[in-house]
Amino acid sequence: MVKHMPSIAANQQPTIRIIIANYFEKLAVDAMMDNITTFVKYKTEGECSVYTVGFIGEHKCVSTKLPEIGQSRAAQISSGNTTTRLLGTFQNIEHVLMILQDKEGNIQYKMRTWSSRDLSLQRVAEKIEQNYTRKPEKGH
């Protein structure tokens, strides 16, 4: 376990983050990882975040557990802060897995795909790439 969060080079950062609600679930996820390092990051007195970085197969992952403080508005804000800190610490995240229960304590599994509502920027980038990679025409 490492007490202070060192800087991690961009090419060494995890690309998958796993956010977990229960301690026993975090232990299960961490048990699936190889070559793990656990970091404890203290923000204020009595508050800390524990990050475990390791590999699941060929994928470099980071797992963290949300604080257990109930269903109140303060709990939601605290969970949001934990998630925001994780994004600030590990900036190359491409995929997020959340292992959470609903308000009644039930677990539901959903797969969601994300795509931009407006593909205009993607189309502009594709045109720029096509113009950049296109071979010059004869006579120009």
N, C-alpha and C positions, 0 to 999 in steps of 0.2 A: 504494500500500500504506500502510495506517495502522498504526502501531506500537502504539498503545494503544487499547483497546476503549472507545469512548464510550458513553454511555447512549443507548438508542434508544427513542423513544416507543412506547407499546403499539400504536398504529395504524400504525406504520412497521415493526414487527417481521415477520420472515418467518413463514409458516405451514407451510412444508414444509422438512424437513431431509433432507439426503442424506448418508449416512455411507458413506465409501469406504475400501477397503483398500489399493489401489495408487495410486501417484503418477500414472501415466499415465492412469488412469481419472478421477482428480480433474481433470487437465488437460482431458480430454474433456468432463466435466460443466461445468466452468467456461467452456469455449468455447461452450457452448450458452446461457450467461447473457448478458443485456443489462444495462447500467447497473450494473456490478459494482464492489464495494469489497471489498478483502481486508484482514482484520485479523489481526495476530499478537499473541496473548495469551500472555505469559510467566508461568508459575506458579512454577517453581523453576529453579535453575541447570541449564541443559542441557535443559530441558523446555519445550516451547511448543505451542500449538495455533494452527493457521491456519484461519480461517473466511473463506469467500468468500460475500458476500451479493449477490444480484442477482435478476433476473426471468427466468423461463423462461415465455414467453407472458405471461399475465396473473398468474402466480403468483410471489409473492416467496419465494425459496428461500435456504437457507444450506447450504453444503457444507463438510465437513471430512474429513480423512483420518485413519484410525486409525494409531497408532504401529506400526512394523514391528519387533517384537521376538520373534517366534516363537509357538509353541503352548503354552508353559508356563503355569502358574497365574498367574505374575507378569504375563505378557502379557495374559491375560484380565482381570486386575484393572486393568491400565493402560488397556485398551480400554474397560472399564466406566467408569473415571474420566473418560476423554475424552467419552464419551456423557453422563455425568451433568453435566459442566461445560457441555456444549452446551445441555442442558435448563435449567440455571441461568442461562445467558447469554441465551438466547432462549426466553421463557416462553409465547409464543403459538403454539407448534408444534401443528399439527393432524394432520399426516401425516409418516411417517418412511419413507424409502426406504433400504435397505441394499444396497450393491453389494459383495459379499464372495465369497470362494471357500471351498469346503469344505477339510477337512484334506488331501485328496489334490491340491488345486489345481484342481479342477473347478468350473465355474460352473453353478449350477442356478437356474432361475427359478421362483419361487413367488409367487402372489398370495394374500394372506391378508386376510380381513376380520375386524374385531373388533367384538364386541358384548358387552355386559354379561351376566354369567351370571344376575344377578337384576335384573329390571326394576322392582322395587318402588319404588325412588326415582324412576324415570322416571314411573311411574303417579301417584305423589303429586304430582309437579311438574305433570303434565298436568291433574289435578283442580284444583289451585290456580289454574292458568292459566284453566281453564274457568270457575271461580267468579269470578275476577277480571274476565274479559271478558264474562261473561253480563250481559245487560241486566236491571235490576231488574224484578220482576214488579209488576203494578198492585196497589195496595192495601197495599204493604209499604213 
